Amino acid sequence: MPKPLGILFAGSPAIAVPALEATLALCAGAGEGFAFAGLLTNPDSPKGRSGRPEPTECAAALARLSPTAPAFKPEKLDAAFRAVVEALEPDLLVSFAYGKIFGPKFLALFPMGGINIHPSLLPKYRGPTPIPAAIIGMETETGITIQRLAAKMDSGDILVQEKMPLNGRETTASLGELVAEKAAGLLPPLFLEIAAGTGQGRPQDHDAATYCSLLAKSDGLIDWNMSAGEIDARIRAFTPWPLCWTTHGDQHLFILKARVLEGDFAGPACPGQALPGKVLGKDGNKGILIQTGDGVLAASELQYRTKKALEWKAFLNGARNFIGERLGTP
């Protein structure tokens, strides 16, 4: 009887959990010819107010779904850990948002190589933040690519690619959930093709590659000189992290939900003549109206740093002199 194809799954955050579940289900299936070699994930890290170290979402999911399956949490993929992996005799590495780069010595441990799930239409948005990048870019579509792992980041041959239309209201959180479920559905048939030797990839057009980079908290600072559409896109792209924020006097103010105001606005201030960041008034259906460099933004959920998030009407009840203020100024 042939040896089952051993799969080592590498993943850390919640977006990778459905793909991990699909891999575990396939390996548990009778007669499928696959075996789960283990999970490679980031070390436990402090979370919440307690600061107590907690496992990654993938590690927690594995402990729940398959308590006897091994979970590896190395700080480095060094020689000592490579020896541990070699002893597992895995055949295929499957990666989704693991968080570390695989070197050639590590990849050489897998006779069938490695594959990586990337939530963009490669070669577009190579790098660590393709979901917020697509939202900031106000794309009309994005997608999922499963590619061969290669020495250069996100440059491997494309095995599977599926497009996803965008309606312009997605957040990184909502789009991430959709990507996670769709990616999980693409994996099992690809595993069968790889095992059968029929999974053929196509090279990427490297000249067409674009890149995205890691986000920082400072990226969330709103530049009111941008257009309302650009600010709206950034608010959605930076949900749930790092969130978009501005200042109201000496207070730190998050704009959690907003959208571009369409149509005419009748109020005490005239849109287009007010300075960017000026709070113009309110719309009974849309929210608090703020002038931008081009157009008006209607904010519907706001939060001071030390307070709870509030729907705009409740927010104004506690900030009675807010209308007429200019945000983003000392």
C-alpha atoms as one frame of an Amber mdcrd trajectory, in Angstrom:
protein
   0.000   0.000   0.000   1.529   3.370  -0.976   2.537   5.817   1.727  -0.048
   8.587   2.249   0.986  12.009   1.029   2.074  13.863   4.173   0.995  17.516
   4.475   2.558  20.055   6.818   0.257  23.076   7.127   1.799  26.468   7.948
  -0.578  29.181   9.136  -1.236  31.493  12.054  -4.219  33.928  11.944  -7.947
  33.351  11.683  -8.013  33.762   7.900  -6.102  30.465   7.587  -8.382  28.426
   9.880 -10.928  27.286   7.248  -8.084  26.120   4.987  -6.597  24.212   7.927
 -10.010  22.646   8.594 -10.323  21.594   4.947  -6.856  20.025   5.078  -7.659
  18.119   8.266 -10.943  16.872   6.806  -9.232  15.609   3.662  -6.531  13.829
   5.659  -9.166  12.198   7.854 -11.109  10.907   4.849 -10.916   7.177   4.285
  -9.110   6.180   1.120  -8.032   9.710   0.151  -4.332   8.917   0.535  -3.340
  11.983   2.619  -1.883  12.288   6.108  -1.637  15.369   8.321   1.978  15.762
   9.411   1.348  18.725  11.684   0.811  22.463  11.991   3.584  25.032  11.756
   2.487  28.260  13.414   3.835  31.303  15.219   4.737  31.091  18.923   2.162
  32.023  21.551   1.995  35.796  22.097   0.501  38.138  24.727  -3.111  39.123
  24.006  -5.846  41.085  25.694  -5.628  43.180  28.822  -4.096  40.373  30.841
  -1.123  40.088  28.497  -1.239  36.330  28.957   0.433  34.393  26.097  -2.174
  32.737  23.907  -1.874  30.451  20.871  -2.490  31.602  17.337  -5.983  31.101
  15.931  -4.694  28.161  13.877  -3.114  26.519  16.921  -6.325  26.957  18.897
  -8.355  25.471  16.036  -6.052  22.451  15.779  -6.292  21.814  19.531 -10.071
  21.835  19.195 -10.383  19.787  16.005  -7.529  17.319  16.333  -6.025  17.407
  19.851  -3.444  14.699  19.150  -2.031  16.340  16.016   1.322  18.054  16.561
   1.637  21.849  16.519   5.099  23.329  16.050   5.824  26.890  17.202   9.488
  27.570  16.489  11.009  31.018  16.873  13.240  30.269  13.881  13.267  27.738
  11.049  16.837  26.837  11.924  18.830  23.624  11.560  17.442  22.154  14.788
  13.861  22.650  13.658  14.621  21.422  10.140  15.749  18.161  11.735  12.368
  17.903  13.488  10.527  18.421  10.204  12.759  15.980   8.344  11.874  13.275
  10.861   8.181  13.759   9.981   8.925  12.829   6.354   6.384  15.288   4.947
   5.758  15.468   1.219   4.023  18.816   0.750   4.108  22.166   2.535   0.896
  24.218   2.486   1.180  27.833   3.626  -1.438  30.484   4.312  -0.473  33.627
   6.270   2.177  31.823   8.315   4.275  34.912   8.943   7.808  33.745   8.174
   9.800  33.307   4.965  10.799  29.785   3.963  14.424  29.411   2.959  15.736
  26.946   0.359  17.009  24.498   2.988  13.558  24.314   4.564  11.725  23.930
   1.254  14.126  21.158   0.262  12.571  18.980   2.990   9.401  18.551   0.904
   9.717  16.222  -2.123   6.554  17.708  -3.679   7.502  21.271  -2.824   5.228
  23.835  -1.278   2.152  25.824  -2.172   0.956  29.163  -0.834  -2.513  30.713
  -0.656  -2.391  34.431  -1.433  -5.524  36.640  -1.341  -4.957  38.659  -4.507
  -4.864  38.170  -8.257  -1.127  37.644  -8.539   1.095  39.162  -9.782  -0.919
  42.078  -8.393  -0.341  42.954  -4.746   2.509  40.680  -3.846   3.375  41.047
  -0.185   1.837  40.816   3.293  -1.284  43.029   3.019  -3.075  42.298  -0.279
  -6.614  42.590   1.126  -6.322  46.157   2.473  -4.259  47.075  -0.596  -7.096
  46.077  -2.924  -9.602  48.107  -0.873  -7.350  51.173  -0.748  -6.815  50.811
  -4.490 -10.620  50.897  -4.916 -10.428  47.803  -7.105 -13.604  46.427  -8.657
 -12.352  42.865  -8.225  -9.756  40.902  -6.351  -9.257  37.174  -5.889  -7.387
  34.196  -4.520  -4.244  32.692  -5.977  -2.683  29.388  -4.977   0.889  29.382
  -6.203   3.989  27.279  -5.945   6.331  28.509  -3.233   9.414  30.082  -4.796
  12.594  31.748  -3.579  11.249  35.230  -4.352   8.161  36.359  -2.447   4.846
  35.502  -4.134   6.534  34.849  -7.476   5.811  31.132  -7.944   3.831  29.520
 -10.735   0.060  29.905 -10.417  -1.816  26.655  -9.799  -5.314  28.014  -9.126
  -6.749  31.514  -9.401 -10.310  32.654  -8.730 -11.692  36.174  -9.182 -14.018
  37.865  -6.692 -16.042  41.006  -7.509 -15.966  43.897  -5.030 -18.953  46.144
  -4.338 -17.030  48.991  -2.729 -18.316  48.425   0.810 -15.990  45.627   1.912
 -13.769  45.970   4.957 -10.593  44.008   5.476 -12.486  42.013   8.108 -15.456
  41.119   5.878 -13.360  40.433   2.793 -10.954  38.332   4.837 -13.800  36.101
   5.992 -14.979  35.606   2.416 -11.453  34.857   1.186 -10.941  32.344   3.991
 -14.021  30.313   3.056 -13.351  30.403  -0.686  -9.723  29.380  -0.240 -10.781
  26.371   1.818 -12.968  25.207  -1.050 -10.133  25.433  -3.573  -7.669  23.291
  -1.631  -9.091  19.718  -1.686  -9.347  19.373  -5.497  -5.876  20.884  -5.855
  -4.461  18.360  -3.379  -5.904  15.554  -5.513  -4.326  17.030  -8.651  -0.933
  17.384  -6.960  -1.085  13.795  -5.699  -1.968  12.599  -9.196   0.831  14.656
 -10.749  -1.600  16.685 -12.840  -1.373  19.998 -10.964   0.373  22.150 -13.547
   1.189  25.793 -12.902   1.618  28.762 -15.207   4.367  31.361 -14.787   3.478
  34.804 -13.549   4.093  37.935 -15.579   6.795  39.376 -13.349   6.850  42.668
 -15.257   3.243  43.274 -14.183   3.935  42.693 -10.470   2.836  45.270  -7.888
   3.601  45.167  -4.178   2.093  45.965  -0.802   3.814  46.402   2.546   3.140
  45.870   6.233   0.786  48.303   7.943   1.671  50.493  10.905  -0.566  52.296
  13.389   0.514  55.601  11.858  -1.012  54.560   8.513  -4.445  55.088  10.033
  -4.012  58.863  10.397  -6.572  60.559   8.140  -5.337  63.184   5.702  -8.432
  65.317   5.182  -6.918  66.722   1.982  -7.614  63.361   0.351 -10.912  62.852
  -1.437 -13.943  61.495   0.388 -13.674  58.309  -1.688 -10.045  57.768  -0.742
 -10.728  58.312   2.959 -13.746  56.001   2.856 -11.583  53.297   1.253  -8.914
  53.674   3.920 -11.463  53.471   6.734 -12.708  50.166   5.322  -9.207  48.878
   4.556  -7.992  49.587   8.084 -10.891  47.760   9.764 -10.187  45.931  12.056
  -6.586  47.270  12.274  -5.013  49.794  12.592  -8.295  51.765  12.306  -8.548
  55.268  10.843  -8.173  58.182  13.225  -7.917  61.936  13.398  -7.695  64.510
  16.156 -10.416  66.672  17.672  -8.501  69.280  19.597  -6.244  67.280  21.879
  -8.374  64.135  21.642  -7.692  61.070  19.512 -10.819  60.262  17.465 -11.450
  57.078  15.467 -13.757  57.225  12.446 -15.016  53.640  12.387 -17.709  53.747
   9.707 -18.347  56.276   6.958 -19.236  56.656   3.321 -19.123  59.273   0.616
 -22.081  61.668   0.702 -23.860  61.636  -2.626 -26.205  64.381  -3.804 -26.643
  67.909  -2.515 -26.168  69.018   1.056 -28.074  71.910   2.558 -26.502  73.188
   5.729 -24.889  76.124   7.488 -21.557  75.487   5.741 -21.133  75.256   1.990
 -19.309  72.087   0.807 -16.283  72.834  -1.315 -15.679  76.216   0.327 -14.950
  74.861   3.810 -11.452  73.730   4.733 -10.742  69.983   4.705 -11.599  68.439
   8.061 -14.391  70.930   8.794 -17.468  69.360  10.383 -20.233  70.792   8.206
 -23.345  69.441   9.864 -25.381  66.279   9.935 -27.657  64.276   7.683 -30.516
  62.452   9.367 -29.908  59.299   7.348 -26.155  59.380   6.650 -24.402  60.807
   9.708 -21.964  63.582  10.557 -20.786  65.430   7.443 -17.096  66.287   7.122
 -15.458  68.255   4.325 -12.561  66.558   2.545 -10.213  67.667  -0.206 -12.824
  66.535  -2.702 -16.346  65.776  -1.565 -18.061  65.233   1.762 -17.647  62.220
   4.042 -20.607  61.068   6.153 -19.327  59.465   9.383 -21.796  57.088  11.025
 -19.750  55.539  13.850 -17.060  57.281  15.893 -15.017  56.651  19.020 -12.766
  58.734  21.221  -9.679  56.754  22.258 -10.745  56.279  25.874 -14.472  55.900
  25.178 -16.694  53.281  23.594 -17.712  53.275  19.927 -20.944  55.201  19.297
 -23.464  55.574  16.511 -23.256  59.155  15.263 -26.409  60.470  16.954 -25.317
  59.183  20.355 -21.841  60.570  19.689 -23.222  64.074  19.062 -25.230  63.873
  22.287 -21.933  63.733  24.141 -20.074  66.171  21.889 -22.564  69.007  21.548
 -20.134  71.538  20.081 -18.711  69.098  17.542 -20.420  70.589  14.464 -18.394
  73.532  13.212 -15.106  72.144  14.546 -12.187  71.350  12.248 -10.695  67.902
  12.690  -7.012  67.156  12.335  -5.829  70.495  13.677  -4.300  71.309  17.085
